[in-house]
Amino acid sequence: MKRQRSGMELFLTTDWSKFDSGRSGAIEVLNVKNNQVSERVQEKGLYPAFHMNKKYWLSIPLDDTLTDQDLFSLLEESFLLTQKNKRLSDSQPLSLSIIQK
């Protein structure tokens, strides 16, 4: 399993069976912080976080189930939630325009 972590997310490659016992094979996953995990995991493509506190983090298999816009929205929300406790008076919201086409 490969991992890469920043202040707002965890990116890893793991097996589908971690999320769906009927599937197997490698899948790239993004874990994001969210304040509505219990509601959001009812949505298709969102799971309780793998290797994170399942009360505050979601796992998103990058299998094109979510639209790019939905994914970017979850990333921005995660960024803002993880920045709440940091004292960065000049911090700006995450700009996704650079990576959007």
C-alpha positions in Angstrom: 0.0 0.0 0.0 1.4 3.4 -1.0 0.6 6.5 1.0 1.0 10.2 0.5 -0.3 12.7 3.1 -0.7 16.4 3.2 -2.6 18.6 5.7 -5.9 17.9 4.2 -6.0 14.5 2.7 -4.4 11.1 2.5 -3.9 9.5 -0.9 -3.2 5.7 -1.0 -3.5 2.6 -3.2 -5.2 -0.3 -1.5 -7.5 -3.2 -2.4 -11.2 -2.8 -3.1 -12.0 -5.5 -0.5 -11.4 -2.8 2.2 -14.6 -1.1 1.1 -16.6 -3.8 -0.8 -16.2 -7.4 0.1 -17.5 -8.4 -3.4 -14.7 -6.6 -5.2 -11.0 -7.1 -5.4 -8.0 -5.5 -7.1 -6.0 -2.3 -6.6 -7.8 1.0 -6.3 -6.5 4.5 -5.6 -8.3 6.1 -2.7 -8.4 9.7 -1.3 -9.3 10.2 2.3 -10.8 13.6 3.2 -12.0 15.2 6.4 -15.8 15.9 6.6 -18.2 17.0 9.3 -21.1 15.0 8.0 -19.6 11.5 7.6 -22.6 9.5 8.9 -24.8 11.1 6.3 -22.3 11.2 3.4 -21.4 7.5 3.6 -25.0 6.8 2.5 -24.1 8.3 -0.9 -22.7 6.1 -3.7 -18.9 6.3 -3.9 -18.3 7.4 -0.3 -17.1 5.1 2.5 -15.9 5.5 6.1 -12.3 6.3 6.0 -9.7 3.5 5.7 -6.9 4.0 8.2 -8.4 7.2 9.6 -10.9 8.1 12.3 -14.2 7.0 10.7 -16.2 9.6 12.6 -14.4 12.5 10.8 -12.9 11.1 7.6 -14.3 9.7 4.3 -12.6 7.4 1.8 -13.3 8.1 -1.9 -12.2 5.4 -4.3 -11.0 7.2 -7.5 -13.1 5.1 -9.9 -15.1 7.9 -11.6 -18.2 7.3 -9.4 -18.1 10.9 -8.3 -17.9 13.8 -10.7 -14.8 15.9 -10.7 -16.8 18.8 -9.3 -18.1 16.7 -6.4 -14.5 15.5 -5.7 -13.1 19.1 -5.8 -15.9 20.2 -3.4 -15.0 17.5 -0.9 -11.3 18.4 -1.2 -12.0 22.1 -0.6 -14.2 21.3 2.4 -11.6 19.0 3.8 -8.9 21.7 3.4 -11.0 24.2 5.2 -11.8 21.9 8.1 -8.2 21.0 8.6 -7.2 24.6 8.5 -9.7 25.7 11.3 -7.2 25.0 14.1 -4.2 26.5 12.4 -3.4 30.2 13.0 -2.9 31.4 9.5 -4.4 34.9 9.4 -3.7 35.2 5.7 -4.8 31.8 4.6 -6.9 31.6 1.5 -9.4 28.9 0.4 -8.0 26.2 -1.8 -8.0 27.3 -5.4 -8.9 24.4 -7.7 -9.0 26.5 -10.9 -5.4 25.5 -11.5 -6.2 21.8 -11.9 -9.6 22.1 -13.4 -9.9 22.0 -17.2 
